[in-house]
Amino acid sequence: MNAENAPPPGSNSDFGPSDFLRPSGFGFRPFQLAFTLIELLVVIAIIALLAALLLPALGKSKSRAESVTCAHNLQQLSLAWVLYAEDNGDLLVNNHGVPETLALRQNWANNVEDWQASDDNTNLAYLSDSKLGPFAGDATRIYKCPSDREPAPNGPRIRSMSMNALMGDPGELTNRFNPLYIQFYKSAEIRNPSGIFVFLDEQADTINDGFFVNRLENGSWGNLPGSYHNGGVNLTFADGHQESHRWLVPGTIRPVLKERLANNIPATPATDFEWLKARTSVKTP
């Protein structure tokens, strides 16, 4: 090899046996190009430990993100609710029960959900064609809480949100459940708009129509509020603000069983029931 073709200093073009040896405590041994089994096991153990530490934090982050999305959806519904009243002489949108919703489809949300294979569970037209539909830009995702995941037999259910039964025109249900309390037909009639709720996410086993009702003098749940968000619920109020509230009574927080719960679920102690009751309406003078 002449000088012109000689490899530059430090190149690997020419190796000798000693190039594959490295010092050890007892002379020289072959250079190892791979991890030992013990080293691999250590790496795997470290990765498993990091995963165990990070997964709960990721789960909490996902839960928090879903709660934020739910709250945003409720606020969008509340905006549509306000726009409807402004466009209709201050009259609040219809808030019908099951029979009238099915018969007329003239409600703020036109579907009635169940745990059967009902078209009302999955047909988005019942939301986009509802009374609030045009004021919500025909958006349908805003009626759903992302933490409400249990599907009906025919697919994912399309609504998690319900409206305070004492808001709007209840039609044939007028004075049926709470005749001692004010039914608000116009936004101007709401004396304390920052203290009266309009929308909330409802527990999946009691939701059917959009009419969230409890007999306020009975002290028992007819409809259960949702508890999807760390044991709490998201609500919006008549002045447009949104709140998240965590329930204190274990009986308020119920897993979804995919079956219709009976009415008159005991609210004992009454702490949670009284909290929501105070934000539902006020007694008639």
C-alpha positions as MATLAB code, in Angstrom:
seq = 'MNAENAPPPGSNSDFGPSDFLRPSGFGFRPFQLAFTLIELLVVIAIIALLAALLLPALGKSKSRAESVTCAHNLQQLSLAWVLYAEDNGDLLVNNHGVPETLALRQNWANNVEDWQASDDNTNLAYLSDSKLGPFAGDATRIYKCPSDREPAPNGPRIRSMSMNALMGDPGELTNRFNPLYIQFYKSAEIRNPSGIFVFLDEQADTINDGFFVNRLENGSWGNLPGSYHNGGVNLTFADGHQESHRWLVPGTIRPVLKERLANNIPATPATDFEWLKARTSVKTP';
ca = [
       0.000    0.000    0.000;
       1.532    3.294   -1.054;
       1.242    6.568    0.824;
      -1.563    7.847   -1.403;
      -3.812    4.845   -0.598;
      -2.978    4.584    3.095;
      -6.024    4.964    5.340;
      -6.209    8.183    7.331;
      -5.259    8.024   10.979;
      -8.079    6.650   13.155;
      -9.924    4.889   10.310;
     -11.323    1.358   10.749;
     -10.221   -0.012    7.431;
      -7.552   -2.239    8.940;
      -8.082   -4.203   12.168;
      -5.880   -6.550   14.097;
      -6.854   -9.166   16.690;
      -6.091   -6.777   19.502;
      -8.659   -4.318   18.158;
     -11.461   -6.642   19.419;
     -10.039   -6.889   22.909;
     -10.451   -4.555   25.837;
      -8.783   -4.568   29.233;
     -10.392   -6.554   32.032;
      -9.389   -7.375   35.552;
      -7.599  -10.496   34.368;
      -6.073   -9.528   31.085;
      -8.074   -9.044   27.893;
     -11.494  -10.278   26.875;
     -13.531   -9.951   23.636;
     -15.288   -6.598   23.158;
     -19.046   -7.050   23.886;
     -21.349   -5.488   21.271;
     -24.725   -6.333   23.019;
     -26.418   -5.961   26.394;
     -26.204   -8.845   28.802;
     -29.424  -10.482   29.951;
     -29.109   -8.807   33.344;
     -28.695   -5.400   31.737;
     -31.805   -5.958   29.587;
     -33.813   -7.011   32.629;
     -32.715   -3.881   34.466;
     -33.833   -1.685   31.537;
     -37.203   -3.467   31.371;
     -37.682   -3.054   35.111;
     -36.941    0.675   34.867;
     -39.438    1.076   32.004;
     -42.105   -0.813   33.977;
     -41.480    1.380   37.010;
     -41.769    4.560   34.947;
     -44.998    3.293   33.370;
     -46.450    2.528   36.802;
     -45.609    6.042   37.922;
     -46.862    7.820   34.794;
     -50.074    5.934   33.920;
     -52.137    7.230   36.882;
     -51.085   10.775   36.016;
     -52.062   10.216   32.374;
     -55.411    8.793   33.483;
     -56.086   11.869   35.603;
     -55.115   14.122   32.711;
     -57.555   12.323   30.419;
     -60.329   12.556   33.011;
     -59.658   16.253   33.462;
     -59.690   16.824   29.693;
     -63.059   15.052   29.405;
     -64.494   17.190   32.203;
     -63.317   20.339   30.429;
     -64.913   19.140   27.167;
     -68.166   18.356   28.979;
     -68.201   21.818   30.561;
     -67.551   23.414   27.170;
     -70.417   21.435   25.620;
     -72.781   22.596   28.351;
     -71.744   26.192   27.820;
     -72.461   25.862   24.101;
     -75.922   24.539   24.925;
     -76.460   27.430   27.328;
     -75.491   29.914   24.633;
     -78.034   28.340   22.277;
     -80.606   28.521   25.096;
     -79.961   32.273   25.513;
     -80.068   32.933   21.758;
     -83.383   31.100   21.478;
     -84.947   33.325   24.149;
     -83.584   36.465   22.507;
     -85.137   35.406   19.207;
     -88.486   34.442   20.762;
     -89.548   37.416   22.848;
     -87.691   36.173   25.952;
     -89.673   32.909   26.029;
     -87.569   29.975   27.139;
     -87.389   26.900   24.935;
     -89.836   24.009   25.443;
     -88.864   21.441   28.045;
     -91.222   18.498   27.531;
     -91.405   15.079   29.133;
     -91.433   11.673   27.466;
     -94.972   11.455   25.962;
     -95.011   14.971   24.525;
     -91.466   14.713   23.176;
     -92.312   11.506   21.337;
     -95.641   12.830   20.074;
     -94.607   16.309   18.912;
     -90.803   16.391   18.586;
     -90.998   20.098   19.488;
     -88.551   20.076   22.379;
     -85.105   21.509   23.119;
     -83.870   17.935   22.502;
     -86.207   15.679   20.543;
     -84.979   12.227   21.591;
     -85.974    9.906   24.439;
     -83.196    7.479   25.349;
     -83.436    3.971   26.770;
     -81.384    0.771   26.972;
     -83.193   -0.829   24.043;
     -82.352   -0.585   20.344;
     -84.387    2.613   19.987;
     -83.724    4.971   17.097;
     -83.843    7.817   19.651;
     -80.565    6.554   21.115;
     -78.533    7.096   17.964;
     -80.375    9.335   15.467;
     -78.577   12.708   15.512;
     -81.400   14.345   13.566;
     -83.422   14.417   16.785;
     -80.833   16.866   18.109;
     -79.981   18.918   15.029;
     -83.703   19.337   14.202;
     -84.639   20.243   17.767;
     -85.798   23.657   18.975;
     -82.217   24.528   19.981;
     -80.638   22.988   16.887;
     -80.503   26.113   14.694;
     -79.205   28.210   17.580;
     -76.405   25.707   18.168;
     -75.390   25.663   14.507;
     -76.942   22.171   14.240;
     -74.041   20.864   16.336;
     -74.793   17.537   17.990;
     -71.639   16.738   19.963;
     -72.497   19.408   22.510;
     -75.337   17.237   23.872;
     -72.897   14.531   24.956;
     -70.447   14.189   27.834;
     -67.322   12.311   26.635;
     -67.130   10.462   29.964;
     -70.552    8.892   29.299;
     -69.394    5.863   27.316;
     -71.986    3.109   27.830;
     -73.646    2.308   24.488;
     -77.170    1.135   23.785;
     -77.570   -2.164   21.885;
     -77.728   -0.234   18.604;
     -74.734    2.029   19.217;
     -73.402    4.939   21.289;
     -76.120    7.083   22.807;
     -76.109   10.669   21.606;
     -77.132   12.677   24.662;
     -75.933   12.992   28.262;
     -77.349   16.437   29.022;
     -80.665   17.337   30.607;
     -82.422   20.578   31.496;
     -83.792   21.721   34.827;
     -87.494   20.750   34.731;
     -88.514   24.139   36.113;
     -86.965   25.932   33.120;
     -89.107   26.553   30.059;
     -92.577   25.409   29.037;
     -93.179   21.818   30.279;
     -96.416   21.492   28.322;
     -98.690   18.816   29.732;
     -96.408   18.354   32.742;
     -97.076   21.868   34.049;
     -97.455   21.811   37.855;
     -97.261   18.004   37.855;
     -94.234   17.549   40.111;
     -93.436   20.793   41.947;
     -96.523   23.041   42.070;
     -95.125   24.949   45.073;
     -92.138   26.167   43.054;
     -91.870   28.758   40.299;
     -91.832   27.453   36.737;
     -89.713   29.865   34.692;
     -91.246   30.607   31.298;
     -89.173   33.720   30.561;
     -85.585   34.537   31.417;
     -86.742   37.798   33.031;
     -88.671   35.740   35.616;
     -85.505   34.137   36.994;
     -84.842   36.158   40.131;
     -81.361   34.848   40.822;
     -79.880   33.738   37.485;
     -76.454   33.059   38.983;
     -78.032   30.653   41.469;
     -80.441   28.636   39.286;
     -79.055   25.921   37.024;
     -80.213   25.235   33.479;
     -78.238   22.233   32.138;
     -76.333   19.365   33.727;
     -74.997   15.955   32.750;
     -77.393   13.266   33.997;
     -76.668    9.737   35.221;
     -77.105    7.320   32.304;
     -79.594    5.006   34.057;
     -82.133    7.769   34.770;
     -81.830    9.856   31.622;
     -84.586    9.454   29.041;
     -86.147   12.774   28.002;
     -84.352   16.073   28.554;
     -86.593   16.946   31.514;
     -84.487   16.625   34.685;
     -87.017   16.439   37.500;
     -87.130   15.608   41.198;
     -89.998   16.146   43.604;
     -88.299   18.788   45.697;
     -90.465   18.231   48.768;
     -89.971   14.444   48.801;
     -86.255   14.391   49.473;
     -85.612   11.504   47.073;
     -84.095   11.284   43.612;
     -86.312   10.768   40.604;
     -83.509   11.720   38.249;
     -79.893   11.391   39.353;
     -77.294   13.989   38.406;
     -74.166   12.702   36.738;
     -71.001   11.881   38.660;
     -68.640   11.254   35.756;
     -66.042   13.799   36.792;
     -64.192   12.576   39.860;
     -67.515   11.914   41.573;
     -68.991   15.222   40.479;
     -71.245   16.933   37.969;
     -70.969   19.820   35.531;
     -73.742   22.419   35.437;
     -74.505   25.714   33.736;
     -76.588   28.499   35.247;
     -79.093   31.001   33.917;
     -76.533   33.821   33.903;
     -74.317   31.730   31.598;
     -71.601   30.672   34.037;
     -70.515   27.063   34.507;
     -69.703   25.152   37.698;
     -68.360   21.736   38.620;
     -69.609   20.265   41.873;
     -68.358   17.144   43.645;
     -70.956   15.045   45.454;
     -70.486   14.237   49.131;
     -72.962   11.371   49.621;
     -71.859    7.940   48.308;
     -75.423    7.081   47.233;
     -75.429    9.970   44.762;
     -72.494    8.435   42.901;
     -73.781    5.325   41.151;
     -72.187    3.120   38.502;
     -74.005    2.733   35.217;
     -75.931   -0.563   35.244;
     -77.563   -0.136   31.803;
     -81.027   -0.526   33.260;
     -83.720    1.969   34.158;
     -83.495    2.936   37.833;
     -86.698    3.138   39.836;
     -88.002    6.511   40.957;
     -87.719    7.660   44.573;
     -84.081    6.734   45.105;
     -83.386    7.645   48.743;
     -81.316   10.783   49.158;
     -79.900   10.042   52.603;
     -78.301   11.985   53.999;
     -79.907   14.839   52.114;
     -76.733   16.924   51.661;
     -76.440   16.531   47.877;
     -80.188   16.669   47.285;
     -80.524   19.914   49.221;
     -77.564   21.437   47.363;
     -79.202   20.841   43.994;
     -82.693   21.707   45.262;
     -81.484   25.158   46.324;
     -80.288   25.737   42.753;
     -83.407   24.422   40.989;
     -86.040   27.082   41.738;
     -87.644   29.098   44.538;
     -91.020   28.675   46.152;
     -93.944   30.651   44.788;
     -94.796   33.715   46.926;
];
